Amino acid sequence: MTVKISENTIGRWSGTVPTCEPILCPRLEPDDPRLIITPHNTTYGSRVLFSCPWGYKLQGQPGIECHLDSAWSAPLPTCQRK
């Protein structure tokens, strides 16, 4: 993005001041209530790690990342009984 702001003849700035908006991925809503999500940050570049309680093993990726297109890098894993 390119923004041009210049000083006008009366010493004030002209042009619209840009604002930044964070890139967010959808909030993770696992179907599996046993899935532990750490941390639960949804901003671009954030990495979320998963684990399961004792007696269960993780089925799927142990972590995913929020991409520039507001999509997660992989589907949510599940916890399967050992």
C-alpha positions, 0 to 999 in steps of 0.5 A: 500500500502506498499513501501520500500525505503532504503539507498544504499552504496553511501548514496542515497535513492533507490526505487521509491518514491510513489505518492498519487492520490485523489479518485474522484467521477464524476462531478455532472451534474444535468438535473434539472437546478433548483437544487442548489448544495453546495459545489461542491467538488468531492473528496472521503469523500466529502458531497454535499448538495442540495436545490431548489429555492422558490416555489419548493421542493426537491424530493430525498436525501438532500445530497450525499457522495463520496464513496471510489469506486468513486461513489456517495451514491445516485442519484441526486434529482430533484426540483418539483413545490410545 
